[in-house]
């Protein structure tokens, strides 16, 4: 079949197109040009004249006169006669309403169950809510909603007041209020850190997003010589790499800080690398949390984290979700060894 088709095409291989075009008349050339026009009827971005060829032979009557067109349409609409079969709705109902037949099904003798007179009387006088609880106790969960079923099973009292054939209502959940804003006064806290206040052992600046970067740097600078603060938390403070650099410099000199949390910030891999390398010079920090940064930190940072945990026995808690299996396994083993070493030190 394919061979015969190819033979049919061979006779068109040596056709002289120019000769054929010269032999066409003017009307045939116009028809050919009309057929070869590139039209795209599905492109809504093109005007109508470019989506389909012009098939009208009538000459244009002139520019658009909108007022004349509207008058013509109104006149044409008034001249059209209304349909006689259209009548206004009066609410009258014609014919008999449809009443479905519900013949009572006779229960076969083998399916008939005879109960004691007391039970028969109790079931005959039971309300829909009581029947719903009985059905739930008997395990007929297909006759009711999940809420009705579990309410009847878990509660000793009759809780289903709607009945079996009631419409399922959505559960009403109590609205959860937003967390109150952080009441910490940043300026007063900075002054207390600089003055080495004995009553200040924990600095919590979480979720305060309007702290200027210079102020965060001053806090880290003051923490270098502070000997009272044991816990510093800078979660969601929009801290970036300059703040991370200040944190790294603080870790190299501070000797009393035990917990540091810088999660949910804008620290990149370069800033995080400085913090991790500075941890090798710190011997007092026992908990470090750096997870949930704005961008992925990368494999090299995770490898550096694992190496830091292996060389810093003081770290017993480290908050970060590793994406690579190798650094994750190394970090897990290092944390386990550090906790075991801390336990032995407490015993001695």
Secondary structure, 3 states (H helix, E strand, C coil): CHHHHHHHHHCCCCCCHHHHHHHCCHHHHHHHHHHCCCCCCCCCCCCHHHHCCCCCCCCCCCCCCHHHHHHHHHHHHHHCCCCCCCCCCCCCCCCCCCCCCCCCCCCCHHHCCCCCHHHHHHHHCCCHHHHHHHHHHCCCHHHCCHHHHHHHHHCCCCCCCCCCCCCCCCCCCCCCCCCCCCCCCHHHHHHHHHCCCCCCCEEECCCCCCCCHHHHHHHHHHHCCCCCCCEEECCCCCCCHHHHHHHHHHHHHCCCCCEEECCCCCCCHHHHHHHHHHHHHCCCCCEEECCCCCCCCCHHHHHHHHHHHHHCCCCCEEECCCCCHHHHHHHHHHHHHHHHHHHHHHHC
